[in-house]
């Protein structure tokens, strides 16, 4: 497994317990972590027995806006679920309009995962 994806999977496993996660790039993978400034990663969930739980799958878009690294996290199975934008701070948005909304009940672990992933990416750039 790609060491970069393995590190991201560890962050997902830690923050989104009790599920285990496998990650894969949607489209062409970047050649280095530093090149992952405009890529999409699919986060696939499994239960403790290894059974796929597609309802828990997430899509993570990693992109740059100027010098800032940003993450956009959304649920794959629910197009109406709020999306999390995470740059210097987390912002929850309605999927239908992009308007700000309150953090959903299950939002804190997702924010923690994004903080960890963003920290991994920023430290890898140095």
C-alpha positions as CSV (number, residue, x, y, z in Angstrom):
1,X,0.0,0.0,0.0
2,X,1.1,3.5,-0.7
3,X,2.7,4.9,2.5
4,X,0.9,8.2,2.0
5,X,-2.5,6.5,1.9
6,X,-1.6,4.2,4.8
7,X,-1.0,7.3,7.0
8,X,-4.3,8.8,5.9
9,X,-6.0,5.5,6.7
10,X,-4.5,5.4,10.2
11,X,-5.9,8.9,10.8
12,X,-9.4,7.7,9.7
13,X,-9.1,4.5,11.8
14,X,-8.2,6.5,14.9
15,X,-10.9,9.2,14.5
16,X,-13.7,7.1,13.1
17,X,-13.7,4.1,15.4
18,X,-14.8,1.3,15.4
19,X,-14.5,1.2,11.6
20,X,-11.4,0.4,9.6
21,X,-10.6,2.3,6.5
22,X,-9.0,1.7,3.1
23,X,-8.1,4.6,0.9
24,X,-7.6,4.9,-2.8
25,X,-7.2,7.7,-5.2
26,X,-10.1,8.6,-7.5
27,X,-8.2,9.1,-10.8
28,X,-4.5,9.3,-11.3
29,X,-2.5,9.2,-8.1
30,X,0.0,12.0,-7.5
31,X,3.7,11.0,-7.9
32,X,4.6,12.5,-4.4
33,X,2.7,13.7,-1.4
34,X,3.7,17.3,-2.4
35,X,1.8,16.8,-5.7
36,X,-1.4,15.9,-3.8
37,X,-2.6,19.5,-4.0
38,X,-5.5,18.7,-6.3
39,X,-6.6,15.1,-5.8
40,X,-9.6,13.1,-4.6
41,X,-9.3,10.2,-2.2
42,X,-12.1,7.7,-1.5
43,X,-12.2,6.5,2.1
44,X,-13.9,3.1,2.2
45,X,-15.2,1.8,5.6
46,X,-15.3,-1.7,6.9
47,X,-16.6,-3.1,10.2
48,X,-14.4,-5.1,12.7
49,X,-15.1,-8.3,10.7
50,X,-13.9,-6.7,7.5
51,X,-17.4,-6.4,6.0
52,X,-17.7,-3.3,3.7
53,X,-20.1,-0.6,5.0
54,X,-20.7,1.6,1.9
55,X,-23.0,3.9,3.9
56,X,-19.9,5.1,5.8
57,X,-17.7,5.8,2.7
58,X,-16.4,9.3,2.4
59,X,-14.8,11.4,-0.4
60,X,-11.9,13.7,0.5
61,X,-10.9,16.3,-2.0
62,X,-7.5,17.9,-1.3
63,X,-6.8,21.2,-3.1
64,X,-4.9,24.4,-2.9
65,X,-6.3,27.9,-2.9
66,X,-3.3,30.2,-3.2
67,X,-0.8,29.1,-0.6
68,X,-3.5,27.4,1.6
69,X,-4.2,23.7,1.7
70,X,-7.9,22.9,1.9
71,X,-9.9,19.7,2.4
72,X,-13.5,19.0,1.4
73,X,-15.1,16.0,2.9
74,X,-18.4,14.6,1.8
75,X,-20.5,11.4,2.3
76,X,-20.5,9.2,-0.8
77,X,-23.9,7.6,-0.1
78,X,-25.8,10.8,0.8
79,X,-25.7,13.7,-1.6
80,X,-27.8,15.8,0.8
81,X,-25.5,15.3,3.9
82,X,-23.6,18.4,5.0
83,X,-20.1,18.7,3.6
84,X,-17.1,19.7,5.7
85,X,-14.6,22.3,4.3
86,X,-11.4,22.3,6.4
87,X,-8.8,24.9,5.8
88,X,-7.5,26.9,8.8
89,X,-10.7,26.0,10.6
90,X,-13.7,23.7,9.9
91,X,-16.9,24.9,8.2
92,X,-19.9,22.8,7.6
93,X,-22.0,23.5,4.5
94,X,-25.3,22.4,3.1
95,X,-24.6,20.1,0.1
96,X,-27.4,21.6,-1.9
97,X,-26.5,25.3,-1.6
98,X,-23.0,25.6,-0.1
99,X,-24.5,27.7,2.7
100,X,-23.0,27.4,6.2
101,X,-24.9,25.1,8.6
102,X,-24.5,23.7,12.1
103,X,-22.1,20.8,12.7
104,X,-24.1,17.5,12.4
105,X,-24.2,15.2,15.5
106,X,-21.5,13.0,14.0
107,X,-19.3,15.9,12.9
108,X,-16.7,16.1,15.7
109,X,-14.9,12.9,14.7
110,X,-14.9,14.0,11.0
111,X,-13.3,17.3,12.0
112,X,-10.7,15.5,14.0
113,X,-9.8,13.3,11.1
114,X,-9.5,16.3,8.8
115,X,-7.2,18.1,11.3
116,X,-5.0,15.1,11.4
117,X,-4.9,14.6,7.6
118,X,-4.2,18.3,7.0
119,X,-1.4,18.2,9.6
120,X,0.1,15.1,7.8
121,X,-0.1,16.9,4.5
122,X,1.4,20.2,5.7
123,X,4.3,18.4,7.5
124,X,5.0,16.3,4.4
125,X,5.5,19.5,2.4
126,X,8.3,20.7,4.6
